[in-house]
Amino acid sequence: MSSSSVPPIRLATRKSPLALWQATWVAERLQELGHECELVPLVSQGDNDLRPITANSGVGLFTKRIQQALIEGAADVAVHSLKDLPTEVVPELQLAAVTEREVVQDRLVSRAGWTLEQLPVGAIVGTSSRRRAAQLLSRRSDLQIRAIRGNVQTRIDQVMRGDFDATILAAAGLERLQMTAVTATTLSLTDMLPAPGQAALGIETRRDDARVAAAVAALDHAATRAAVTAERTLLRELSGGCLAPIAALGRVEGDRLRLVAVVLTPDGTVRLMADVEGPVDQAAELGREAAQKLLSAGAAAIINAAR
């Protein structure tokens, strides 16, 4: 317990190595600003259930438990991988900060360090992400996609012992865990556009907790927030959730924001794309514009069929 009259800021997090790293990183940044912190590790439904994620799994597998800790007052801050955070508004909570985005690409992990082009014909690639699977099949229809679950190290281990020829992991996660020695190649953004919010951390607080919200706001990165606002608005407008094969990336240059988004059929045979640009202060509007372009091209039918 803090010796100060001001209670420490309690950060709720999942217990996975990556989630703990992320929460510890946020705690360290807050401590540098003079705030005492403590972690509140929790187990989410997604951590307990290692079956492949399907439409029946529901949204927020990895986020609802720590959001509930905030609502119940057991913690003051929730630290999320922003790509895992559903776009639906929770009335009691607010996204008080979005941290500066790290490297946004995905990496192809294999024992041989293959590129996408070098993967053997019919290679078995482990991923439970429909976004990744659809983009892989769009480029290499011969690949066999099989579900894989577990934390970053577990997935790498399954590849290294030969259960899969390769898997795809976020570069940001590998770098945060200092797993840069893993044999992997970085996928181009043309081949593999990221998930909305990928490589950024989302920090939630209770709406009525002005003290903690003010402390956390110092970690907000304006350009990243604008980019992910466009991406997450697009996702919400498409009613895509985390299961649909939707990818998006917003990038800020000066006072301009460009948003590129794709919607694919699960087998990768149909690929719809939207590319919009506008003022950075109109991030949400750009997200809606891109979504409307995709819907006009037939995205709703693709998304509904993927559920």
N, C-alpha and C positions, 0 to 999 in steps of 0.2 A: 504494500500500500504506500502511496506517496506520502512523504513527510511534509509536502507542501499542502496549503489549504486548498489548492486547485487540484481536483482529481485528475489522474492520468487519462489520456485519450485511449480508449480500448478499441483495438482493431480486430474485427472478426475476419477469419480467413479459413479456407479449407486446409486440410492437413497434408496435402500433396506437397512434394518438394518444391515444385514451381510456385504454387500458391503461397507457401510459407516464404519463399524468397521474395515474392512480390510484396507481401505484407510487411516483411522486415525492411525492405527498401523504402517503402512509404513511411514506416515508423522512424527510420534513420533520418529521412528528410525532415520530418516534423520535429525530431529531436534537435536537429541543427538549427531549427527556428525557435528553439527554447521550450518545446512542449514535451512533457513526460508522456511516455506511451507504454502500453503493454499489449501483447497479442492474446487473442481469444480463439484458439484453434477449434474448429468444428468439423464434423463429418457430414457431407452432403449426401443426398440420395444418389447422385451420380457417382460418388466415391464407393458406395456400397454395392451398387448394381453394375456388374461388369458385362452384362449382356449388351449386344450391339444396340446402338441408339436407333429407334424407329419412330414412326409417327405416333405410336401408342405410348412412347416414353414421356410425352409432355414436354413443355418448354421450361427452362429455368432449372434443369436438373442440378446444376452446379452452383446456383445462385440463391435459390429460395431459402435454404437453411440459414445462410448468413444474413439475408435480408430480414428474416424473422427475428434473429437475435437483436437487430437494431430496433425493430418495432416493439419488441418486448422489453427493451432497455438493458439487455445483457451485454451490449456493446454499443459503441458510439459511431464507429466507422466500418463500412464494408469495403474490402478491396477486391475488385473483380478483374479478370481478363475481360476487357470490354466486349470482345467478340462473343462471350458467353452470356452477356447480360441482355435479357429480353427487352424489347423496345416498349412494351406496355408500361404505362405510368403506374407506379405504386403511390397512392395518395400521401402516405406518411413520409415518403423518402424523396430525396433529390440527388441528382448527380452533381455533387459539389465541386468536383475537379476531374479533369482528364489530363493525365500526365503526357509529357512529350513522347511522341511515337518513336519506337526504335525501328530497326530494319524490318521491313514489312513483308518480305518475300517468304515463300515456303522453300524447304529443302528436301531433296530426294535422298533418303538414307539407304545405303546398300553396303554389303561387304566389299564390293569391288569399286565403289565410288562411281557408279555409272551415271551418265547424264540420261535425260529422258529418251534421247535418240538411241543411246547405247543399250538400253534395257533389252534383254533377249526377247525374241518373239514369244508371246504367250506368258511372259513373266507374271508372277503373282505379286500384286501390290496390296499391302494392308492399309486400309483407311476406312473409317466409319463416317467420313464426311462426304455427303452427297455433292457438295461443291467441288471438292478435290476429285472425287471419282468421275464426275461428269466432264470436268476439264481434261483429266487424263485421257478418258475415252475419246474426247473430241480430237485429241492429237494422236492417240495410239489406240485404235479400236481393237487391236489384238490382245491387249492386256487383260489379265484376269484380276478383278477387284474383289477382295475379300475383307470382311469386317475385322477390325482389330480394336481392342480396348486396353486400358491401363495407362499409367503415367508415362512420361517421356522415356525414362530408363527402361521400363517394362517393354515398350514398343521396340526400342532399339535392340534389347536382348532377344526378342522374338525374331528379328531380322538376322542378327548375328549367329543365331543357332540354326537358321535355315527354315524356320516356319514360313517365312515370306522372302521373296527376292528383294523387296524394297518396301519402304513406307514413306509417308510424307509428314514432316513436322514443321512447325513454325520456326523460322530462323531466330526470332526473338527469344523463344523459349530455350533453344539450345544455347544461345549466347548468355542468357541470364543464369543458366545453370553451369556455365563455363564448360560446355560440352563441345567445344570448337574442334576437338581432335577426332570427333566422330566422322567416319568416311561418308561424306555427303556432298552433293552438288546443289547449287542454288538454282531454282527454277526461274525462268524469265517471267516477267509480268504478262507477257503475251501468252505464254503457256499456262500460267497459273495466277490468276488474279486473286487477291486475298479475300477473306471474309470481312464484312463490314466491322470496323472497330479493331481489326487485328493489329497486334503489337502496341496497343495503348492500354493503359490501366484506367479503369473507371472507379472513382472513389465516391461512395454514397454516404450521406448522413441523413439524420432525421430533419425534416423541414423546420421543426420547432426548436432545434438545437443551434442557436446562433453562434455560441462560443466555438463549437467544434467546426461548424461550417466555415467560419471566418478563418480558422487555423488551416483547414484543408484547402481553402480557396487559393492560398499562396502557391500551391503545387500545380495550379491549372495552367495549361499551355495553350495559348489562344489559337495558334494555327492548327494544332492537332484537334482542338475542340471543334473548330469550323469544319475540318475535313470529316471527322466522324459524325458530326451533326448531319451533314449531307448524306453520308452513307446510311446512318441509322434511320433517317427520315425516309429514304428510298425503301429500306427494308420494311418499315412500318406501313408505308403506302401499298407495298406489294403484298402485305400480310404474309410475309415469307417465313417468319420464325427462323430457327437455327437449322432446320432440316432441309429446306428447299435448296436446290442448286442455284444459289444466287451469290454473286461475287461483286465487290465494288471497292473502288479506291478513289478517295479525294486527295488532291494535292494542291497546296497553296504556293503561289509565287507572287510575292508582293501583295497587292490588294485584289488578286484574282484567284478564284478557286475553280479547278477543273475536276469533274467527277466522271469516271468511266465505270460502267456497270454492265454485267452480263447475266442473263438467265438462260439456263440450258436444260434440255431434257436429260433425265438420268443417264441415258446411254450416250450422251454427247453428240447425237446426230443433228440436233437443232440447237443453234446458238444465236440468241438475240443480244444485241449490244446497243447501249446508249452512251453518248459522249456529249456532255454539256459543260458550259463554262460561263462564269459570271462573277459579280462582285463577291468578295469573301464574306461580306455581311449579309448575304442572301443565301447562306448555306442551306437552310431548310427548304427554301423555294427551289433551289437547284436539285435537291433530292426529290422533290415532288415532280419537277419537270422531267427528270430522268425516268422516274417511275411511270409517268404518263406515257412517255415514248415507248417504254417496254410493254406497257399494257395495250397500247394501240397496235403493237406488233404481235400480240397474242400471248403475252407472258402469263396471264391469269390461268389459261388452260393448262400450261406447262406446270405451274406451281400447284394447282389443284390436283393434277394427276400424280404429282410427286408425293402428296401427303399420304 
